[in-house]
């Protein structure tokens, strides 16, 4: 059981909730803090003084005073009007992350909601009831309004939800399961939809998967290295010691662990070269730089997922409600864009290594396109074309959405982060890069078998795992389904869980 208090959530906890369905509860110590901020909101809601978000309109309409008898209707109107997202439904794992992160923000005690509101989100999360949240429609300030409104609409029993793989009307499913919909009070609708939880959730889920992808990239690099008869000197520890980027050192260590036991390193059939191409020789520096970008994103997300991102914020001790800009997604959007660019570079590098595997002018006596009888057979020719197409698409996505601005809300919200677009772009780039790496794994396994030499025990095991699904290509057959199988197994950590080695 994970306990949330608004201050101590991390990626490991998020993974346990999102991927392993671990249950979550509100920490008892936070309940009094939440109640104090709630009491101040209720006091203001009954008074005559206009305070933004409690008894006024929103955005450009902030100057409109709402009478006390209509402050609750105001919250329902807000949620309903903001439920305008479009596009494909977000994956289940991202919606679970959104629910967890939003509950954690409210648990912090600066939002002015009731304890029951936080507990309702956690009840639905623990029961596996997930609002249907479209991927598009947020500009990332005032937070991820449209995606979070889809969450909130389901909480009040009016939206669509996914449960056990099927989509239901929330109200009908709640009635069937005996669940009471959330009854919105003053400020609670605004507190549910103000914040960066869509962009942060997408980034956190992709970052969690990327950490495992980096290890697979080091494995595919190592297989390619041995198949291309690479020189080990660029991976020597002394190289790291004169340029101390720790993430680069991790890649070097992984490759040494994977390659040094290879009998092929000392085989009489190995060609001695002065240097390898950059895509092999400089791979620790590139792989390491990508890991460094991931580290920076994680640092940002750890702050963001434990931050109060509402507007206004309720400071109970000082009896103040302060309008602010904490909902603005720029800190998250910029680091997402940096990480996205890093993943583009990783895909570019891997595509270049695939080219060296299939090109008879570069692959050191391997058959053209890694198949005997080339000419009659095309082998991995088009597998490389697919990698090139995915890499090119990544490059076309490399422009940062956070550099774009379109004012909204009658120019009241005149600078926005576009962080949700950044997050959606990251998801697309990650999927492309994962498939490029899957192609390298299949091609490097084919190349190593064509060598007729043994590689290291962990890499031999990796080839064995690949061969569970992907046959050695003796003559042409379709490869698309094998690429997808390998990509899916990368996603599920199948390979890492079955290798006799722990990688950094």
WOJOQUI-V95135 format. One record per residue. N is the residue number from 1. RES is the residue in one small letter. SS is DSSP state (H for helix, E for strand, - for the rest). D_LAST is the distance of its C-alpha to the last C-alpha in whole Angstrom. Layout:
n=N res=RES ss=SS d_last=D_LAST
n=N res=RES ss=SS d_last=D_LAST
//
This chain:
n=1 res=x ss=- d_last=28
n=2 res=x ss=E d_last=26
n=3 res=x ss=E d_last=29
n=4 res=x ss=E d_last=29
n=5 res=x ss=- d_last=31
n=6 res=x ss=- d_last=30
n=7 res=x ss=- d_last=28
n=8 res=x ss=- d_last=25
n=9 res=x ss=- d_last=23
n=10 res=x ss=- d_last=19
n=11 res=x ss=H d_last=17
n=12 res=x ss=H d_last=16
n=13 res=x ss=H d_last=20
n=14 res=x ss=H d_last=21
n=15 res=x ss=H d_last=18
n=16 res=x ss=H d_last=20
n=17 res=x ss=H d_last=24
n=18 res=x ss=H d_last=23
n=19 res=x ss=- d_last=21
n=20 res=x ss=- d_last=22
n=21 res=x ss=- d_last=26
n=22 res=x ss=- d_last=26
n=23 res=x ss=- d_last=29
n=24 res=x ss=E d_last=29
n=25 res=x ss=E d_last=32
n=26 res=x ss=E d_last=34
n=27 res=x ss=- d_last=33
n=28 res=x ss=H d_last=37
n=29 res=x ss=H d_last=37
n=30 res=x ss=H d_last=37
n=31 res=x ss=H d_last=40
n=32 res=x ss=H d_last=42
n=33 res=x ss=H d_last=40
n=34 res=x ss=H d_last=41
n=35 res=x ss=H d_last=44
n=36 res=x ss=H d_last=45
n=37 res=x ss=H d_last=44
n=38 res=x ss=H d_last=46
n=39 res=x ss=H d_last=49
n=40 res=x ss=H d_last=49
n=41 res=x ss=H d_last=49
n=42 res=x ss=H d_last=51
n=43 res=x ss=H d_last=54
n=44 res=x ss=H d_last=53
n=45 res=x ss=H d_last=54
n=46 res=x ss=- d_last=57
n=47 res=x ss=- d_last=58
n=48 res=x ss=- d_last=60
n=49 res=x ss=- d_last=57
n=50 res=x ss=- d_last=55
n=51 res=x ss=- d_last=51
n=52 res=x ss=- d_last=49
n=53 res=x ss=- d_last=47
n=54 res=x ss=- d_last=49
n=55 res=x ss=- d_last=53
n=56 res=x ss=E d_last=53
n=57 res=x ss=- d_last=52
n=58 res=x ss=- d_last=48
n=59 res=x ss=H d_last=47
n=60 res=x ss=H d_last=50
n=61 res=x ss=H d_last=52
n=62 res=x ss=H d_last=51
n=63 res=x ss=H d_last=55
n=64 res=x ss=- d_last=56
n=65 res=x ss=E d_last=57
n=66 res=x ss=- d_last=57
n=67 res=x ss=- d_last=59
n=68 res=x ss=H d_last=58
n=69 res=x ss=H d_last=59
n=70 res=x ss=H d_last=57
n=71 res=x ss=H d_last=53
n=72 res=x ss=H d_last=52
n=73 res=x ss=H d_last=53
n=74 res=x ss=H d_last=52
n=75 res=x ss=H d_last=48
n=76 res=x ss=H d_last=49
n=77 res=x ss=H d_last=50
n=78 res=x ss=H d_last=47
n=79 res=x ss=H d_last=45
n=80 res=x ss=H d_last=47
n=81 res=x ss=H d_last=47
n=82 res=x ss=H d_last=44
n=83 res=x ss=- d_last=43
n=84 res=x ss=- d_last=43
n=85 res=x ss=- d_last=39
n=86 res=x ss=E d_last=39
n=87 res=x ss=E d_last=37
n=88 res=x ss=E d_last=35
n=89 res=x ss=E d_last=34
n=90 res=x ss=- d_last=31
n=91 res=x ss=- d_last=28
n=92 res=x ss=H d_last=28
n=93 res=x ss=H d_last=25
n=94 res=x ss=H d_last=26
n=95 res=x ss=H d_last=29
n=96 res=x ss=H d_last=28
n=97 res=x ss=H d_last=25
n=98 res=x ss=H d_last=29
n=99 res=x ss=H d_last=31
n=100 res=x ss=H d_last=28
n=101 res=x ss=H d_last=28
n=102 res=x ss=H d_last=31
n=103 res=x ss=H d_last=32
n=104 res=x ss=H d_last=30
n=105 res=x ss=H d_last=32
n=106 res=x ss=H d_last=35
n=107 res=x ss=H d_last=34
n=108 res=x ss=- d_last=34
n=109 res=x ss=- d_last=38
n=110 res=x ss=- d_last=39
n=111 res=x ss=- d_last=40
n=112 res=x ss=- d_last=43
n=113 res=x ss=- d_last=42
n=114 res=x ss=- d_last=43
n=115 res=x ss=H d_last=41
n=116 res=x ss=H d_last=42
n=117 res=x ss=H d_last=41
n=118 res=x ss=H d_last=37
n=119 res=x ss=H d_last=38
n=120 res=x ss=H d_last=39
n=121 res=x ss=H d_last=36
n=122 res=x ss=H d_last=34
n=123 res=x ss=H d_last=36
n=124 res=x ss=H d_last=36
n=125 res=x ss=H d_last=32
n=126 res=x ss=H d_last=32
n=127 res=x ss=- d_last=35
n=128 res=x ss=- d_last=33
n=129 res=x ss=E d_last=35
n=130 res=x ss=E d_last=34
n=131 res=x ss=E d_last=36
n=132 res=x ss=- d_last=36
n=133 res=x ss=- d_last=35
n=134 res=x ss=E d_last=36
n=135 res=x ss=E d_last=33
n=136 res=x ss=E d_last=35
n=137 res=x ss=- d_last=38
n=138 res=x ss=- d_last=36
n=139 res=x ss=- d_last=36
n=140 res=x ss=- d_last=34
n=141 res=x ss=- d_last=37
n=142 res=x ss=- d_last=38
n=143 res=x ss=- d_last=35
n=144 res=x ss=- d_last=34
n=145 res=x ss=H d_last=38
n=146 res=x ss=H d_last=39
n=147 res=x ss=H d_last=35
n=148 res=x ss=H d_last=36
n=149 res=x ss=H d_last=39
n=150 res=x ss=H d_last=39
n=151 res=x ss=H d_last=37
n=152 res=x ss=H d_last=40
n=153 res=x ss=H d_last=42
n=154 res=x ss=H d_last=41
n=155 res=x ss=H d_last=41
n=156 res=x ss=- d_last=45
n=157 res=x ss=- d_last=45
n=158 res=x ss=- d_last=46
n=159 res=x ss=- d_last=43
n=160 res=x ss=E d_last=41
n=161 res=x ss=E d_last=39
n=162 res=x ss=E d_last=36
n=163 res=x ss=E d_last=37
n=164 res=x ss=- d_last=35
n=165 res=x ss=- d_last=35
n=166 res=x ss=E d_last=38
n=167 res=x ss=E d_last=40
n=168 res=x ss=E d_last=43
n=169 res=x ss=E d_last=45
n=170 res=x ss=H d_last=43
n=171 res=x ss=H d_last=47
n=172 res=x ss=H d_last=48
n=173 res=x ss=H d_last=44
n=174 res=x ss=H d_last=45
n=175 res=x ss=H d_last=48
n=176 res=x ss=H d_last=47
n=177 res=x ss=H d_last=45
n=178 res=x ss=- d_last=47
n=179 res=x ss=- d_last=45
n=180 res=x ss=- d_last=46
n=181 res=x ss=- d_last=45
n=182 res=x ss=- d_last=45
n=183 res=x ss=- d_last=48
n=184 res=x ss=- d_last=47
n=185 res=x ss=- d_last=49
n=186 res=x ss=- d_last=49
n=187 res=x ss=- d_last=46
n=188 res=x ss=H d_last=44
n=189 res=x ss=H d_last=44
n=190 res=x ss=H d_last=43
n=191 res=x ss=H d_last=40
n=192 res=x ss=H d_last=38
n=193 res=x ss=H d_last=38
n=194 res=x ss=- d_last=37
n=195 res=x ss=- d_last=34
n=196 res=x ss=- d_last=31
n=197 res=x ss=H d_last=29
n=198 res=x ss=H d_last=29
n=199 res=x ss=H d_last=27
n=200 res=x ss=H d_last=25
n=201 res=x ss=H d_last=24
n=202 res=x ss=H d_last=24
n=203 res=x ss=H d_last=21
n=204 res=x ss=H d_last=19
n=205 res=x ss=H d_last=19
n=206 res=x ss=H d_last=18
n=207 res=x ss=H d_last=16
n=208 res=x ss=H d_last=14
n=209 res=x ss=H d_last=14
n=210 res=x ss=H d_last=13
n=211 res=x ss=H d_last=10
n=212 res=x ss=H d_last=10
n=213 res=x ss=H d_last=12
n=214 res=x ss=H d_last=9
n=215 res=x ss=H d_last=7
n=216 res=x ss=H d_last=11
n=217 res=x ss=H d_last=12
n=218 res=x ss=H d_last=10
n=219 res=x ss=H d_last=11
n=220 res=x ss=H d_last=15
n=221 res=x ss=H d_last=15
n=222 res=x ss=H d_last=14
n=223 res=x ss=H d_last=17
n=224 res=x ss=H d_last=19
n=225 res=x ss=H d_last=19
n=226 res=x ss=H d_last=20
n=227 res=x ss=H d_last=23
n=228 res=x ss=- d_last=24
n=229 res=x ss=- d_last=24
n=230 res=x ss=- d_last=22
n=231 res=x ss=- d_last=22
n=232 res=x ss=H d_last=19
n=233 res=x ss=H d_last=20
n=234 res=x ss=H d_last=18
n=235 res=x ss=H d_last=15
n=236 res=x ss=- d_last=16
n=237 res=x ss=H d_last=15
n=238 res=x ss=H d_last=18
n=239 res=x ss=H d_last=18
n=240 res=x ss=H d_last=15
n=241 res=x ss=H d_last=18
n=242 res=x ss=- d_last=21
n=243 res=x ss=- d_last=19
n=244 res=x ss=- d_last=16
n=245 res=x ss=- d_last=14
n=246 res=x ss=H d_last=11
n=247 res=x ss=H d_last=9
n=248 res=x ss=H d_last=11
n=249 res=x ss=H d_last=10
n=250 res=x ss=H d_last=6
n=251 res=x ss=H d_last=8
n=252 res=x ss=H d_last=10
n=253 res=x ss=H d_last=8
n=254 res=x ss=H d_last=7
n=255 res=x ss=H d_last=10
n=256 res=x ss=H d_last=12
n=257 res=x ss=H d_last=10
n=258 res=x ss=H d_last=12
n=259 res=x ss=H d_last=15
n=260 res=x ss=- d_last=16
n=261 res=x ss=- d_last=18
n=262 res=x ss=- d_last=19
n=263 res=x ss=H d_last=23
n=264 res=x ss=H d_last=24
n=265 res=x ss=H d_last=23
n=266 res=x ss=H d_last=26
n=267 res=x ss=- d_last=28
n=268 res=x ss=- d_last=31
n=269 res=x ss=- d_last=31
n=270 res=x ss=- d_last=28
n=271 res=x ss=- d_last=30
n=272 res=x ss=- d_last=29
n=273 res=x ss=- d_last=29
n=274 res=x ss=- d_last=29
n=275 res=x ss=- d_last=26
n=276 res=x ss=- d_last=24
n=277 res=x ss=- d_last=25
n=278 res=x ss=H d_last=23
n=279 res=x ss=H d_last=21
n=280 res=x ss=H d_last=19
n=281 res=x ss=H d_last=20
n=282 res=x ss=- d_last=18
n=283 res=x ss=H d_last=16
n=284 res=x ss=H d_last=13
n=285 res=x ss=H d_last=15
n=286 res=x ss=H d_last=16
n=287 res=x ss=H d_last=12
n=288 res=x ss=H d_last=11
n=289 res=x ss=H d_last=15
n=290 res=x ss=H d_last=14
n=291 res=x ss=H d_last=11
n=292 res=x ss=H d_last=13
n=293 res=x ss=H d_last=16
n=294 res=x ss=H d_last=14
n=295 res=x ss=H d_last=14
n=296 res=x ss=H d_last=17
n=297 res=x ss=H d_last=18
n=298 res=x ss=H d_last=16
n=299 res=x ss=H d_last=18
n=300 res=x ss=H d_last=22
n=301 res=x ss=H d_last=21
n=302 res=x ss=H d_last=21
n=303 res=x ss=H d_last=24
n=304 res=x ss=H d_last=26
n=305 res=x ss=- d_last=25
n=306 res=x ss=- d_last=27
n=307 res=x ss=- d_last=30
n=308 res=x ss=- d_last=33
n=309 res=x ss=- d_last=34
n=310 res=x ss=- d_last=37
n=311 res=x ss=- d_last=41
n=312 res=x ss=- d_last=43
n=313 res=x ss=E d_last=41
n=314 res=x ss=E d_last=43
n=315 res=x ss=E d_last=43
n=316 res=x ss=- d_last=45
n=317 res=x ss=- d_last=46
n=318 res=x ss=- d_last=47
n=319 res=x ss=- d_last=49
n=320 res=x ss=E d_last=47
n=321 res=x ss=E d_last=46
n=322 res=x ss=E d_last=45
n=323 res=x ss=- d_last=44
n=324 res=x ss=- d_last=41
n=325 res=x ss=- d_last=38
n=326 res=x ss=- d_last=35
n=327 res=x ss=- d_last=35
n=328 res=x ss=- d_last=34
n=329 res=x ss=- d_last=31
n=330 res=x ss=H d_last=31
n=331 res=x ss=H d_last=28
n=332 res=x ss=H d_last=26
n=333 res=x ss=H d_last=27
n=334 res=x ss=H d_last=26
n=335 res=x ss=H d_last=23
n=336 res=x ss=H d_last=23
n=337 res=x ss=H d_last=24
n=338 res=x ss=H d_last=22
n=339 res=x ss=H d_last=19
n=340 res=x ss=H d_last=21
n=341 res=x ss=H d_last=22
n=342 res=x ss=H d_last=19
n=343 res=x ss=H d_last=18
n=344 res=x ss=H d_last=22
n=345 res=x ss=H d_last=20
n=346 res=x ss=H d_last=17
n=347 res=x ss=H d_last=20
n=348 res=x ss=H d_last=22
n=349 res=x ss=H d_last=20
n=350 res=x ss=H d_last=19
n=351 res=x ss=H d_last=23
n=352 res=x ss=H d_last=24
n=353 res=x ss=H d_last=22
n=354 res=x ss=H d_last=24
n=355 res=x ss=H d_last=27
n=356 res=x ss=H d_last=26
n=357 res=x ss=H d_last=26
n=358 res=x ss=H d_last=29
n=359 res=x ss=- d_last=31
n=360 res=x ss=- d_last=33
n=361 res=x ss=- d_last=34
n=362 res=x ss=- d_last=30
n=363 res=x ss=- d_last=29
n=364 res=x ss=- d_last=30
n=365 res=x ss=- d_last=33
n=366 res=x ss=- d_last=31
n=367 res=x ss=- d_last=34
n=368 res=x ss=H d_last=34
n=369 res=x ss=H d_last=32
n=370 res=x ss=H d_last=31
n=371 res=x ss=- d_last=34
n=372 res=x ss=- d_last=37
n=373 res=x ss=- d_last=40
n=374 res=x ss=E d_last=39
n=375 res=x ss=- d_last=42
n=376 res=x ss=- d_last=43
n=377 res=x ss=E d_last=39
n=378 res=x ss=- d_last=37
n=379 res=x ss=- d_last=34
n=380 res=x ss=- d_last=31
n=381 res=x ss=H d_last=33
n=382 res=x ss=H d_last=33
n=383 res=x ss=H d_last=29
n=384 res=x ss=H d_last=28
n=385 res=x ss=H d_last=31
n=386 res=x ss=H d_last=29
n=387 res=x ss=H d_last=26
n=388 res=x ss=H d_last=28
n=389 res=x ss=H d_last=30
n=390 res=x ss=H d_last=27
n=391 res=x ss=H d_last=26
n=392 res=x ss=H d_last=29
n=393 res=x ss=H d_last=29
n=394 res=x ss=H d_last=26
n=395 res=x ss=H d_last=28
n=396 res=x ss=H d_last=31
n=397 res=x ss=- d_last=29
n=398 res=x ss=- d_last=28
n=399 res=x ss=- d_last=31
n=400 res=x ss=- d_last=30
n=401 res=x ss=H d_last=32
n=402 res=x ss=H d_last=31
n=403 res=x ss=H d_last=34
n=404 res=x ss=- d_last=36
n=405 res=x ss=- d_last=39
n=406 res=x ss=- d_last=42
n=407 res=x ss=- d_last=44
n=408 res=x ss=E d_last=45
n=409 res=x ss=- d_last=47
n=410 res=x ss=- d_last=50
n=411 res=x ss=- d_last=48
n=412 res=x ss=- d_last=47
n=413 res=x ss=E d_last=44
n=414 res=x ss=- d_last=44
n=415 res=x ss=- d_last=40
n=416 res=x ss=- d_last=37
n=417 res=x ss=- d_last=34
n=418 res=x ss=- d_last=33
n=419 res=x ss=H d_last=30
n=420 res=x ss=H d_last=30
n=421 res=x ss=H d_last=31
n=422 res=x ss=H d_last=28
n=423 res=x ss=H d_last=26
n=424 res=x ss=H d_last=28
n=425 res=x ss=H d_last=27
n=426 res=x ss=H d_last=23
n=427 res=x ss=H d_last=23
n=428 res=x ss=H d_last=25
n=429 res=x ss=H d_last=23
n=430 res=x ss=H d_last=20
n=431 res=x ss=H d_last=22
n=432 res=x ss=H d_last=23
n=433 res=x ss=H d_last=20
n=434 res=x ss=H d_last=18
n=435 res=x ss=H d_last=22
n=436 res=x ss=H d_last=21
n=437 res=x ss=H d_last=18
n=438 res=x ss=H d_last=20
n=439 res=x ss=H d_last=22
n=440 res=x ss=H d_last=20
n=441 res=x ss=H d_last=19
n=442 res=x ss=H d_last=22
n=443 res=x ss=H d_last=24
n=444 res=x ss=H d_last=21
n=445 res=x ss=H d_last=22
n=446 res=x ss=H d_last=26
n=447 res=x ss=H d_last=26
n=448 res=x ss=H d_last=24
n=449 res=x ss=H d_last=27
n=450 res=x ss=H d_last=29
n=451 res=x ss=H d_last=28
n=452 res=x ss=- d_last=29
n=453 res=x ss=- d_last=27
n=454 res=x ss=- d_last=24
n=455 res=x ss=- d_last=20
n=456 res=x ss=- d_last=18
n=457 res=x ss=H d_last=18
n=458 res=x ss=H d_last=14
n=459 res=x ss=H d_last=16
n=460 res=x ss=H d_last=19
n=461 res=x ss=H d_last=18
n=462 res=x ss=H d_last=17
n=463 res=x ss=H d_last=20
n=464 res=x ss=H d_last=22
n=465 res=x ss=H d_last=20
n=466 res=x ss=H d_last=21
n=467 res=x ss=H d_last=25
n=468 res=x ss=- d_last=25
n=469 res=x ss=- d_last=26
n=470 res=x ss=- d_last=27
n=471 res=x ss=- d_last=29
n=472 res=x ss=- d_last=30
n=473 res=x ss=- d_last=32
n=474 res=x ss=- d_last=35
n=475 res=x ss=- d_last=37
n=476 res=x ss=- d_last=37
n=477 res=x ss=- d_last=36
n=478 res=x ss=- d_last=34
n=479 res=x ss=- d_last=31
n=480 res=x ss=H d_last=30
n=481 res=x ss=H d_last=30
n=482 res=x ss=H d_last=27
n=483 res=x ss=H d_last=25
n=484 res=x ss=H d_last=25
n=485 res=x ss=H d_last=25
n=486 res=x ss=H d_last=21
n=487 res=x ss=H d_last=21
n=488 res=x ss=H d_last=21
n=489 res=x ss=H d_last=19
n=490 res=x ss=H d_last=16
n=491 res=x ss=H d_last=18
n=492 res=x ss=- d_last=18
n=493 res=x ss=- d_last=14
n=494 res=x ss=H d_last=17
n=495 res=x ss=H d_last=15
n=496 res=x ss=H d_last=11
n=497 res=x ss=H d_last=14
n=498 res=x ss=- d_last=16
n=499 res=x ss=- d_last=13
n=500 res=x ss=- d_last=14
n=501 res=x ss=- d_last=10
n=502 res=x ss=- d_last=7
n=503 res=x ss=- d_last=4
n=504 res=x ss=- d_last=0
//
